[in-house]
C-alpha cells in the first residue's frame, strides 16, 4: 500500500509540475522560421542549419528568438506556425494573392496553447500592401486584402478561437510608421497587449544571432 501511495503522489506531483509550465504557440513570418521546426513543414523558411553566412549568421535552432525564449524561461513549445514572406493581409508582393499563407488563414492551426505570440506585419510593410481603413465589424474577404481590416479580423479570430489564452502581438520597429501606429490602434481596440521590438541587429533585413537574443529578452520581459 505504501508503494502505491508513493507512486500516486509522484504522479500527482508530475502532473502538477507539468501543468505549471505554460505552452506557447507562435504565429509568424520569416523572423520565426527554422527549417524542420515549424508546422506545417511545407511552409517557406528563411533560417536553416549550415546555411551560407552571407544570408545570416543564424544556423542553429537554439539561436532563434522563440527557442531561446522557451528554453530560458521554462515554457513549452505547443506549435510554431511561421511562414517566410507571409502577410497579415491577403495582398503580398507584386500584388499577388497571399491568402494561402496569410496570418488570417493560419491562425486556426496553433494547437492548444496557453500563450500565443503573433509576430508579423513586416511583409505587409515591405510589400506595400494596401493599408485600408479601420473596420471592426462586417469585415469581408475583400476587406482583408488591406492591412487594417485584416489585422482586426486576425485578432477577432484569435480571441474567438482561443478563449482564456493569453494573446500578444509583436511588431518590429523597422516597419513603416503607418503600419506600427495602425497596429497600436487595432490592438488597443481588442485589448491585446502589443510589443514594438526595438533596436535589434539585422542582416539582409532579418535578425542576426544578437538580434534574436535581443528579441527574446524583450519578449520575456514583456509577457512577464
C-alpha positions as CSV (number, residue, x, y, z in Angstrom):
1,X,0.0,0.0,0.0
2,X,2.8,2.4,0.9
3,X,4.4,1.7,-2.5
4,X,1.1,2.6,-4.3
5,X,0.7,5.8,-2.2
6,X,4.2,6.9,-3.1
7,X,3.6,6.2,-6.8
8,X,0.3,8.1,-6.7
9,X,2.0,11.1,-5.0
10,X,4.8,11.1,-7.6
11,X,2.3,11.0,-10.5
12,X,0.3,13.9,-8.9
13,X,3.5,15.9,-8.5
14,X,4.5,15.3,-12.1
15,X,1.0,16.3,-13.3
16,X,1.1,19.5,-11.2
17,X,4.6,20.4,-12.3
18,X,3.8,19.8,-16.0
19,X,0.6,21.8,-15.7
20,X,2.6,24.8,-14.3
21,X,4.7,25.1,-17.5
22,X,2.8,27.2,-20.0
23,X,2.7,26.2,-23.6
24,X,3.5,28.8,-26.3
25,X,2.4,28.9,-29.9
26,X,4.0,31.2,-32.4
27,X,2.2,32.7,-35.5
28,X,4.9,34.4,-37.5
29,X,6.8,35.1,-40.7
30,X,10.4,34.6,-41.7
31,X,11.7,36.0,-38.4
32,X,10.2,33.0,-36.6
33,X,11.1,30.2,-39.0
34,X,13.7,27.5,-38.8
35,X,13.6,24.6,-41.2
36,X,12.3,21.4,-39.6
37,X,11.0,23.2,-36.5
38,X,7.8,24.9,-37.8
39,X,4.5,23.5,-38.9
40,X,3.3,22.7,-41.5
41,X,6.7,21.6,-42.8
42,X,5.8,22.9,-46.2
43,X,5.8,26.5,-45.0
44,X,8.6,28.5,-46.6
45,X,11.6,29.2,-44.4
46,X,14.4,31.7,-44.1
47,X,16.6,30.2,-41.4
48,X,18.0,26.7,-41.6
49,X,21.1,24.7,-40.5
50,X,24.5,25.2,-42.1
51,X,23.4,27.9,-44.4
52,X,25.5,30.5,-46.3
53,X,26.7,33.1,-43.8
54,X,26.2,35.8,-46.5
55,X,22.4,35.5,-45.7
56,X,22.6,35.2,-41.9
57,X,24.8,34.0,-39.1
58,X,21.9,32.1,-37.5
59,X,22.5,28.4,-38.2
60,X,21.1,26.6,-35.2
61,X,17.5,26.5,-33.9
62,X,18.6,27.3,-30.4
63,X,19.8,30.7,-31.7
64,X,16.3,31.7,-32.7
65,X,14.4,34.2,-30.6
66,X,11.5,31.8,-29.8
67,X,13.7,28.8,-28.9
68,X,15.7,31.0,-26.6
69,X,12.6,32.4,-25.0
70,X,11.1,29.0,-24.4
71,X,14.2,27.3,-23.1
72,X,15.5,30.1,-20.9
73,X,12.1,30.8,-19.3
74,X,10.7,27.4,-18.7
75,X,7.9,27.4,-21.3
76,X,6.9,24.5,-23.6
77,X,6.5,24.8,-27.3
78,X,3.0,23.9,-28.5
79,X,3.3,24.9,-32.2
80,X,5.3,27.2,-34.4
81,X,3.2,28.1,-37.4
82,X,5.5,30.5,-39.2
83,X,5.8,31.1,-43.0
84,X,8.6,33.2,-44.6
85,X,7.3,36.1,-46.7
86,X,3.7,35.9,-45.2
87,X,1.5,38.9,-44.7
88,X,-1.3,39.7,-42.3
89,X,-3.4,40.9,-45.2
90,X,-4.0,38.7,-48.2
91,X,-2.1,41.0,-50.5
92,X,1.6,40.0,-51.0
93,X,4.5,41.1,-53.1
94,X,3.7,42.5,-56.5
95,X,0.1,42.5,-55.5
96,X,-0.1,38.7,-55.5
97,X,-2.9,36.8,-53.6
98,X,-1.2,35.5,-50.4
99,X,-4.4,34.1,-48.9
100,X,-2.8,30.6,-48.6
101,X,0.0,31.9,-46.3
102,X,-1.7,34.9,-44.7
103,X,-1.9,35.1,-40.9
104,X,-5.7,35.1,-41.1
105,X,-5.5,31.6,-42.8
106,X,-3.0,30.1,-40.3
107,X,-4.5,31.5,-37.1
108,X,-6.7,28.4,-36.7
109,X,-3.7,26.0,-36.7
110,X,-1.9,26.7,-33.4
111,X,-2.8,23.7,-31.3
112,X,-3.9,24.2,-27.7
113,X,-1.6,26.8,-26.2
114,X,-1.7,28.9,-23.0
115,X,0.1,31.8,-24.7
116,X,0.0,32.9,-28.4
117,X,2.7,35.2,-29.8
118,X,1.8,36.8,-33.1
119,X,4.8,38.4,-34.7
120,X,4.1,39.9,-38.1
121,X,3.4,42.9,-40.3
122,X,6.9,43.2,-41.8
123,X,6.0,41.7,-45.2
124,X,2.9,43.9,-45.3
125,X,5.2,46.9,-44.9
126,X,7.9,45.7,-47.4
127,X,5.3,44.6,-50.0
128,X,3.4,47.9,-49.8
129,X,0.2,46.0,-49.1
130,X,-2.8,48.4,-49.1
131,X,-3.3,49.9,-45.7
132,X,-7.1,50.2,-45.9
133,X,-9.5,51.8,-43.3
134,X,-10.1,50.9,-39.7
135,X,-13.0,48.4,-39.6
136,X,-14.1,46.2,-36.7
137,X,-17.4,44.6,-37.9
138,X,-18.7,43.1,-41.1
139,X,-15.2,42.5,-42.4
140,X,-15.4,40.8,-45.7
141,X,-12.9,38.7,-47.8
142,X,-12.3,41.7,-49.9
143,X,-11.6,43.9,-46.9
144,X,-8.8,41.7,-45.6
145,X,-6.8,42.4,-48.8
146,X,-5.8,45.5,-46.8
147,X,-3.8,45.6,-43.6
148,X,-6.0,47.4,-41.1
149,X,-9.2,45.3,-41.6
150,X,-7.0,42.2,-42.0
151,X,-5.3,42.7,-38.6
152,X,-8.7,43.5,-37.0
153,X,-10.1,40.2,-38.4
154,X,-7.0,38.3,-37.2
155,X,-7.3,39.5,-33.6
156,X,-11.1,38.9,-33.7
157,X,-10.5,35.3,-34.9
158,X,-7.7,34.7,-32.4
159,X,-9.9,35.8,-29.4
160,X,-12.8,33.7,-30.6
161,X,-10.8,30.6,-31.4
162,X,-8.6,30.6,-28.3
163,X,-10.7,31.7,-25.3
164,X,-8.8,32.0,-22.0
165,X,-5.5,32.1,-23.9
166,X,-3.1,35.0,-23.4
167,X,-2.5,36.6,-26.8
168,X,0.3,39.1,-27.5
169,X,1.0,41.0,-30.7
170,X,4.6,41.8,-31.7
171,X,5.9,44.1,-34.4
172,X,9.4,45.2,-35.5
173,X,10.2,48.9,-35.2
174,X,11.7,48.8,-38.7
175,X,8.2,48.7,-40.2
176,X,6.6,51.8,-41.8
177,X,5.3,54.2,-39.1
178,X,1.8,53.9,-40.5
179,X,1.8,50.1,-40.1
180,X,3.0,50.4,-36.5
181,X,0.5,53.1,-35.5
182,X,-2.3,51.2,-37.1
183,X,-1.4,48.1,-35.2
184,X,-1.3,50.0,-31.9
185,X,-4.8,51.4,-32.6
186,X,-6.2,48.0,-33.5
187,X,-4.6,46.1,-30.6
188,X,-5.9,48.7,-28.2
189,X,-9.4,48.2,-29.6
190,X,-9.3,44.5,-28.9
191,X,-7.4,44.8,-25.6
192,X,-4.4,42.8,-27.0
193,X,-1.0,43.8,-25.5
194,X,1.4,44.9,-28.2
195,X,5.2,44.9,-28.1
196,X,7.2,47.0,-30.5
197,X,10.5,45.1,-30.8
198,X,13.3,47.7,-30.9
199,X,17.0,48.1,-31.7
200,X,17.7,44.6,-33.0
201,X,20.7,43.7,-35.1
202,X,19.8,42.5,-38.6
203,X,21.4,41.2,-41.7
204,X,19.5,41.3,-45.0
205,X,16.6,42.7,-43.0
206,X,16.4,39.7,-40.7
207,X,17.6,39.2,-37.1
208,X,21.1,38.0,-36.5
209,X,22.2,35.9,-33.6
210,X,22.5,39.0,-31.5
211,X,19.2,40.3,-32.9
212,X,17.4,37.1,-31.9
213,X,18.8,37.2,-28.4
214,X,17.6,40.8,-28.0
215,X,14.1,39.9,-29.3
216,X,13.9,37.0,-26.8
217,X,15.0,39.3,-24.0
218,X,12.3,41.9,-24.8
219,X,9.6,39.4,-25.2
220,X,10.4,37.7,-21.9
221,X,10.3,41.0,-20.1
222,X,7.0,42.0,-21.8
223,X,5.0,38.8,-21.2
224,X,6.0,38.6,-17.6
